[in-house]
Amino acid sequence: MGLGQSSKTPVTDDTDEVNFDHFQILRAIGKGSFGKVCIVQKKDTKKMYAMKYMNKLKCVERNEVRNVLKELQIMQNLEHPFLVNFWYSFQDEEDMFMVVDLLLGGDLRYHLQQNVHFSESTVKFYICELALALGYLRTKHIIHRDIKPDNILLDEHGHIHLTDFNIAAIVKDDLKATSIAGTKPYMAPELFQTFEGFHPGYSFAVDWWSLGITAYELLRGQRPYVMRSSTPANEILQTFHKVHPSYPAAWSLEMKSLLRKLLCIDAQKRISCLAELQDLDYMSDVNWDAVLSKQLSPGFIPNRRRLNCDPTFELEEMILESKPLHKKKKRLARKTKDQGSDGSPQNGQLQQRLDNVQRDFIIFNREKSRKTVPDSESSELSTSEKNKAIEDGQNNNVEPAAFLSG
């Protein structure tokens, strides 16, 4: 049972902007704090994608608009084999839409919850693919800031793809980020030090710490440090200095050595770039060109006969959602007919913020941009963005006000 729509293939030309009507909605597959994800098919090309849609009113009320716009800005300049690549963005009066690569292998959190045992060779393989993604992001001056199993998706062949850039930071190589964002159990020690009256800042090394935490968790089924999103920053810092992660005897000496280098509390001594990882003896047998071109077979291949996600998402969309996506067209038509008499009048300030979202939202079409700008180098970050750091990203797991009191 899907969220199907029956409509004819639209006749479009290159001048038409892609919009909601150009997609067949198939089924819901996930949800986040202020957005949901469904599988769609583009009617003219028959290509399948994942479409994330975010309610404008909820984003405004939760003060998440800047993060959404920043994610759009960042993702339109990225394209890499190990990222979830961005294809289209558009909006209507209710929602903002992002259309990205469809990856049906599930995220690594899902597989951990299914008690999948990841072998050391498979985890090493994931580290290599993620390291290539992080190396690419560094060339774009981007710190992801939220590397964790939840944000690592598998394609049907088992290759990883990094997603979720809504709290990423753009920094110049000689600058450091200072705002606090991330998911606490995966955040590097230097992120918490800024709450103790010091503001030393941090850089790309925080993503490599998160990579280490993730790799450890995949191997062992639990993280090396016990902490929750509610754990105060001062307790977390004490944990880093008092608790020494245990490394099971069954793990190879090389893997244990690599994890210790990734989970080094001193960011200056931590492995924090692709070249440093590639220089390790443990990586001497890796054909990096073959990894990048996906010529090597991953050790874990998701079950292709299942969707690899929680089936309740679709039930929620069909039964519990007050404004289901598959009824959007009729709902908006009725709303236009009623001229806004839908029982939810907006106050002036809120309406102004919604108008600003409508004005500032970035419309994107990768297919069209490829036709008009064949030179891939033209997708570099704009000069103005290279000359400043964007530090407004926050994450639901981090509440700076609580840290400041600690």
N, C-alpha and C positions, 0 to 999 in steps of 0.2 A: 504494500500500500504506500503510494508516494504522494508527493505534493504536486501532482501532475496538472498541467494546463493543456487544454486542447485549443490550438490556434494554428493558423497557416503560417508557413515560412514567410517572413516579411520581405518585401522587395526593397533593398537598400542600395545606396551608392556610397562612394567614398566620402561624400560631403556630410552624410548623416552622422550625428553623434550617437554612439552606442548608448542604449538605455534599457530599462527593465523589460520592455516588450520584446527585446531581441533575444531573450533567453527563455528556455523551457525550464521550469522549476521541477526538479525530480524528487528530492527528499532532503529532510533536515539531518545533519550529521554532528552538530556540535554547538556549544554556546560558551560565551565568555561573560565578563562582568557587565558589559553593556552592548554586546553584539552577538549575533547568531550566525551559523554557517550552514549552507545547504549546497547540494550538488546541483549544477545547472548544465544545460546544453545550449550552446549558441545555435540559433535556428538556421542561420545561413551556412555556416561551416560544419555544423554537427560536432564541433569539438566540445569536450567536456571540461568543466572548470569547477572550482569551489568559489562560492560567492558569499562573502561576509557582508552582513547588513547591520547597520547601527542606527537605532532610533535617535533622531535629532534631539527631541525633547529630553530623553534620558541623558544623553551626552551633555547637554547644556546644564541640566539639574545637577549632574555629578561632576561638573567642571572638567570634562574629559575632551572637550572639543580640540584644544591645542594639541593634545597627544595624537588624536586622529589625523589632524591636518599635517602634523609633523611626520607621522608614519607614511602618509601619502607622498609627501615631499621627498622623503628618504628613498622609498621603494621605487619611485619612478626612475631613479638614477642607478638602480642595481639590476644586474642579471648575472647569474652564476649557477653552475650545475648543482650546487649543494645549498641553494636558497629556495624558498618558496617564492617564485617570481610573480610579479604583479603585471596584469594585462590590461585591465580597464577600471575606471572609476566613474561613477555618475551618481546623481541624486534625484530625489523627488521631494515633495513637500514633507513627507514623513521620515524618510530614511536616507542614509548615505550608504553607498554600495562600493565594495572592492571585489574585483574578480581576479582570482589568482590560480596558480597551478593546482590541479586536483591530484591529491596524493591519497590513495586508498589503503595504504599499508598501516595506517594508524600511527599515533604518536608513541614514543617510548614509555611514557607514563602508563598508557593503556596496557602495553605488553608487560610491564612490571607488575601491574595489578592482576594480569592473567597468569602470574607466576612463571613467566618465561625465564629460562636460565640462559644468560648471554655468556658464551665462552670467551676466554681471554683473547683469542684471535679475532673474534667478532668485535669486541670492545676496542681492540687495537685498530681495527679497520675503521670503526666509527670515529676514533680519535683523529685518524689521518684525514678523513673526509671533512670533519668539523674544522680541523686545523687549516685546511685549504680555504674553507669558507671564511674563517677568521682572518687569514692572511689577505684575502680579497677585501674584506671589510676595512682592514687597516689602510689599504691603498686608497680607500674612499673616506678615510678619516672618521670612521664610525666605530663606536663602542656599543655593542649590542645591549649589555647590562642585564640580560635575563636569560642566559643559557641555562636550560634545565630540561629534563626529559619531556615535560609537557610541550615544549616549544621545538621539539625535534621530531619531524614527521618522516615516515618511511614511504617510499614509492613501492609499487607492486613487486619490484625486483629486490627490494631490501636496502636501497641506498638512502642515505639520510638527507633531509632538507630542513634547514633552519628557518623558523618563522617568527612572527610577532616582533615588530620593530617599534611598537608604540611608546616604549620608554628608552629607545636608543638615544645616544648623544653623538653629535658631530663635533669633533675637536681637531685643531691643527696639531701636527706632530710635536710642536714645542710648547703646547698648552696642556693643561690638565682640567678634567671635569671636576666639579665641586658639588653639584646637587646630588641628593641621595635617592637612588631608585634601584629597584630589584626585588627579588624574592629572598627573604632573609636566610634560609638554610643554604642558599647558593651564593651569597654575597661574600666578597673577599674582605679580609680583616681591615684593609685600609679604608674601606667604605664606612666602617663604624667609627674609626678614629676621628673623623671630622666632627663627631658629636661630643667630643671631650674637650672642646675649647680650641682644638687645633683645626686648621683648614689646609692641610698639605695637598689636598686634591688627589686624583688618581688618574690612571690612563688605561691602556689596552690590557694590561696585566690582569685586570679584574675578570675579564672574560675567560682567561686561561685558568684562573682559580675555579671558576664555575664549571669549566670543562673537566677539571680534575675531580670535583665533587660528583659530577654526573657520571664519569667513567667508573668511579668507585661504587656508586650506587647501582650501576648496571651490573657490575661484577658480583656484588655482595647482596643486593636486594635491600640495602639500607645505607644511609649516609654515614660518613665518618664522624660527624658531630651531631649530637642530638640537640635540636633547637626548633622552636616553632615561630610562627609569624608574630606571636604575642610576647616572645622573649625579649626583655629589655636589652638595649645595646651594650650596656656595661657588663651584663652577664655573658653576652656573646663573646665579647673581647676576653673575658676571663677564661671562657671555655677554650678559646684558641690557644691560650698560653698554658692552661693546666691539663687539658686532655690531649693525649697523643693517639692519633688514629691507629687502630690495630690492622695489620695486614696478614691475612690468613697464610699459613705455610704452603698451601696448595698453589698460591699464585707464584709466578716466576719471579726471580730476583730482578729481572729487567723491568717487568711491569711495576713491581713495588718501587723500584728506583724512579721510574717515570712519574708515578703518582706522587711520590715525595717531592719531586721537582715542581710539579704542578701545584701541590698543596703546601708550598713554602710560604710561611707567614710574611717573610720579608719580600715585598714585591720586587725589589731590586735583584734578588737572587732567584726569583721564580722564572721558569720557562714562560716567556711571554711574547714570542713571535714564531712564525713558521720556520725560519732558518734555524733557530735554536733547537726546535724539535727534530728537524731533519738531520741535524748534526749528531744526534744520539746514536750510539752503536746499535741500540734496540731497533732503530729505524733504517739501518743500513741495507736491509733486504727489501725495502719498499720501493717499488717502481712508481714514483709520484706522477709521471705522465699517464700511466695506466690507471691510477686512482682517479685522476682528474677527468679522464675520458670515460670513466665507468666501465673499463674493460675487465675489471676484476669482479668476481662474484662474491657478494656478502655471505657471511656464514649463517645468517638468519634471514629467511624469506617469509614474509607474512602469508597467512592463509588467503589465497585468492578467491576462495569460495564464500568468504564472509566480508563484511564491511569494516571490521576492525574498529568499531566505535560503539558507544553505548546506545542500544536501540530505543531507549526512552526518549531521546531527543525528538524523534519524529512524533511519538505519541503526545509529548508536551506541545509541540507545534500545532498538531491537529485538534487537541482537546482543550488544553489549558491556555494557550496563547489568545489574548483578547483581540489582537489584530493580526491574524495569521497571514503569512506572505501570499499564499495562493488565492486569497480573497482581496488582495490589494487593489486591483484594477476596479472592481465594483465599488469598493469602499471609497476610493478617491473620486470616482465619478459621482457617487451619492453626496460626498462632501462638497464638491463643486456645485452641485445642484442646490444643496441646502445653504450655500454661501456662508459656510463656517458655523452654522447653528448646530454644532455637534455636542453641545453640552459641556465643552471644556474651554471656556474663554481664557485667553492668555492676558496677563497683565502687560502693561506697556513695556516694562524693562525686559521681561522674558521674551516678548515678541521681537524686541530689538536684537536680542542675542541670537534668536532663531534666524532673523534676517541676515545677521552677520555671517552665520554659518552658510546660508544660501550664497552669499556674496563671495566668501573666501574659499569655499570648497574647490578642490583641484580636480578638473575633468581630465582624464587620461585615457589614451588609446595606444597601446604599444604597437599594434599592427600598423596604424596610421603613421606613427612616428618613425617606424622602420622604413616606410615607403618614402617619407619626406626627408629623412635624415639617415642615409645609408651608412655614414661614418659613425661607428660605435663610440668613437672618442668624444662625439658631441654630447654624450649623456653624462659627462663629468659634472660634478657639483658646480653650481654657479660660483663665481668669484666672491660674491658677497657672502655666500654661505661658508666658503673656505676661510674667510677672514673673521669668523666669529664662532663661538661655541654655543650650541643650543642646549640649554640646561634646564628646561622646564618640565622634563619628563618625570612622572611619579608613578608608583605602582601601588596597587591596592594592598599589598602585603607590607608596605612601609609607610609609617606615619611619623614624619619628622618631628611634629610637635611633641609626641611622646618621648622621643629620643632626647630632645633638648632638655627635658626635665630630668633626664637621667645622667 
